[in-house]
Amino acid sequence: MQLSGRRFLSGERTFLTFFVVGLVAGMFIVNIGKSILLGDTGLFNEHTLYQMKDMSLDGNALFCYVFRKRIGRLLILAVISTTYLGMAACMGAALWYGMSAGAFLTALALRYGLKGILLALVSIFPQYLLYVPAVLAMLPWCRELFRGIYVRGDFSAGDKGFLLKKAGRLAGILAAVITGCLLEGYINPWLVLGFLKIF
């Protein structure tokens, strides 16, 4: 039992390491390329933000878009975790999430200062209250499935109990992401537009 706990914590530290490396890399890339990325027509320029203030929103279309994007990535990661590339895909996903977060926060902070950081927080609320726990559950889920299939003596992939448990956890993760998609499609846009009006 103690050995299993150590193995779990070791896997979590691996994902955290890749996330932090990605976070730093994202910040570094934006800082190095800020003359191009943050120019007048670059990321999050004022013209784009001011245009967003007067946008008419179609929550159904936005929900469908984010649903395809979020669920699609989740299912692709789940499928890849059943192959020899499973662990590499998990570490790559952690790295990518870190890079995205680093670049997003750095771009807004460099362009708008404290207002940019507040805009970043508003733009991820409330859906990321569900997305973050979902990702934190999904990466270990993929690692355990990979080990169950390819690491002898860890789990038996032919064990029905193991497969049912994995299916139940995946259903819970999918439910959390779908709820997050609903929040991102129907609630978050109004929060962002409301914030932009006083930005």
N, C-alpha and C positions, 0 to 999 in steps of 0.2 A: 504493500500500500504506500509506504514511504517512497519507494523507488518510483512508483507510478506518479506520485505528486511531484517529485523532482523532475521527471520527464516532462510533465505538463508545464511546469514553470519555465523549464528550459526552452520549450517551444514558444511560449508567450514572449520570452525575452528576445528570441530570434525575430519574431514579427515586429516587436517594438523597436529593435535595432534597425531593421530595414525601414520602418516608418520614419524614425528620427533622421536617418541618412537621407531619405527622400525629402523630408522637411527642410533640412539644411541645403540640399541641392536645389530645391525649388527657390528658396530665398536667394541663393548665390546666383542662379541663372537670371532671375529678374534684376538683381543688382548689377550684374555684368552687362546685361542687354537693355538697361532701362532707357537709354537714349533712343532705342528702336521700339521696344515694347511699350514704353510709356510716353511716346510722342503724342502729337496732337490727334492723331488718328489711331493711337494704340489702345491697349487694354483699358476699359472703364473710362474712356475719355468723357469730358463734360457734355459734349454734344449728344452722345448716346444716352447718358443719364437724364438729360433734360427732355429728350424725346420720349423716354419711358414714362415721364410724368403724365403725359396725355394719351398713353396707350389705352386701347380698349381690350379688356382681357376676355379670353375664351377659356374658362377653367376646364371644360371637357377636353379641349385639344391639348392643353398643357398637361393635364393628368395622363392622357394617353401617351404623350411623348415621354414623360418621365417614367411612366410605368414600363414602357418598352425598354427604355434605357437601363433602369435600375434592375428590373427582374431579369432582363437579358444577360446582363453582366454576371448576376448572381448565379444563374443557371449554367452559363458557360464555365464559370469557376468550379461549380459543382461537378460538371462533366469532366473537365480537365483533371480534377483531383482523383479521378478513377484511372488515370494514365500514369506513365512513368514521369511525366512532367508535373505531377500534382504539387509537390513541394516547391518546385521552382515557380509555378504559377502563383502560389500563395505568397511567397516572398516578393515576387514581382508586383502583386496587387498591393501589398503593404508599402512597397517602395513608391508605387504610383500614387496611392492615396496621400502619402507624405509629401511628394513633389507637388501635387495639386494644391494641397492645403498651404504649403509654403509659398508657392507662387501667387495664389489668390490673396492671402493676407498681406504679403509684401507689396504686391502691386497696389492694393487699395491704401495701405499705410503710406507708401512713398508718394502717391498721387494726392491724397486728401488728408493725411495725418490722422488725428483722432476721429474725425468724421468718417474717414475711410474704414477704420477699425469698427466703428459702430455700424456702418453699412454692412460690413462683412458679417457681423453678428446677427443683424436683422435678416440678412438674406439666407441664413442657414437655419433660422428658427421658424417653426418648432420642429420641422421634419427631422433634423439631425439628432434630436433627442431620441429618435427611434433608429435612424440609420447607423449611428455610432455603435450602440449595443448590438445591432444586427451584424455589423462587420466584425465586431469583437467576438461574436458567437460563430460567425461563418468561417473565419480562418481556422480556428481549432477544429471545427467540424470537418473541414476539408482535410486537415492534417490527419485527423483520426481515421477518416475514410481511406486515405492513402495508405496509412500504416496498416489498417485492417486488411487491405488487399495485398500489399507488397512486403510487409515486415512479418516474418514468421514468428509465431508465438505471442504477438501483441493482441490481435483479435482474429477471429475466424470470420472471413467474409461470407462464408456459407451459413453462418449462424443466423437463424431467422430473428432471434431476439435482438441481435446486434443491428440487423438491417431495419427492423421495425423501430428501434430506438433512434437510429439515424434519420429515418423518414419522418418521425414525429418531431425531432428537433429542427429538421429542414422546414417542415410545415410551419412551425412557430416563427422561424426566421423570415420566411416568406410573408407571413401574416404581418409581422412588424414592418417589413419593407413596403408592403401594399398600403398599410395605414400611413406610413411616411409619405408615400406618393400622393395619397389623398390630401394630406396636409400641404404638401408642396404645390399641388395643383390648384387647390381651392382656398387655402388660408394664407400661405406665405406671400403670394403676389400682392395681396391687399396690404399686408404689413410693409412690404418693400415700397409700394407706391405711396403709402401714407408717410413713410419716413422720407422719401425723396421730395415730398412737397415742402418739408421743412429743412431739407439738406442744404 
